Amino acid sequence: MVRYKMLKKIDAHMHYNSARPALLQRAQSEGFSLLSINTEVPFFPSITEQEKIVLDQQANKDHRLAHVTTFSTEKWEKPAWQEEVLEQIKEGMANGAVGVKVWKNIGMSLQDEKGNFVMIDHPSFDPLFQYCEQQEIPVLGHLGEPKNCWLPLEEMTVKSDREYFAEYPEYHMHKHPEYPTYEQQIEARDNRLKKRASCILSGTPG
């Protein structure tokens, strides 16, 4: 039987948001490689700081830490936003990122000037996805939430979800019909994928 520490193990979804090396050292001692996913979460360090933390940890030649970059939606409606985001993605990849992350703020908090929720299939994101496709960059998506988020507490299928949304009703979408529905989240995701499929069928780049 292969010994535990000899097995190659990967934690494929974590957020290395601390400058302290203890977690990385423990992962190395246990035979783990880590994938840190930079994300535009309001209570995380800034995107720039997240990248810096990871790069500083990777400066250790013995590291087993890879990362996924992301981009800011802060200036989404500004004329130069797409160009700035493309530069963010290019810089992140040049710094060794292995992919790009899109988060649930697209579809659940980002709004246009009229108060409409901006979904992942919005045309403003087309150039970003086209670039990632042309460069063969993997894209990770956290879009919406599990379906339980839109169900009454008594209909949820997971105990931890019932407990979480009971404690944080502001995130319980069943109580907030003004937000996009679960079905709308799925539809937007599917529309984004269809854009890729239609480009393949027409012979044009993604």
Sequence and secondary structure as in RCSB ss.txt:
>XXXX:A:sequence
MVRYKMLKKIDAHMHYNSARPALLQRAQSEGFSLLSINTEVPFFPSITEQEKIVLDQQANKDHRLAHVTTFSTEK
WEKPAWQEEVLEQIKEGMANGAVGVKVWKNIGMSLQDEKGNFVMIDHPSFDPLFQYCEQQEIPVLGHLGEPKNCW
LPLEEMTVKSDREYFAEYPEYHMHKHPEYPTYEQQIEARDNRLKKRASCILSGTPG
>XXXX:A:secstr
   GGGS EEEEEE    S  HHHHHHHHTTEEEEEE    TTS  HHHHHHHHHHHHTSTT  EEEEEE   TT
TTSTTHHHHHHHHHHHHHHTT   EEE THHHHT B TTS B  TT GGGHHHHHHHHHTT  EEE  S  GGGG
S GGG S HHHHHHHHH GGG GGG TTS  HHHHHHHHHHHHHHHHHHHHHTS  
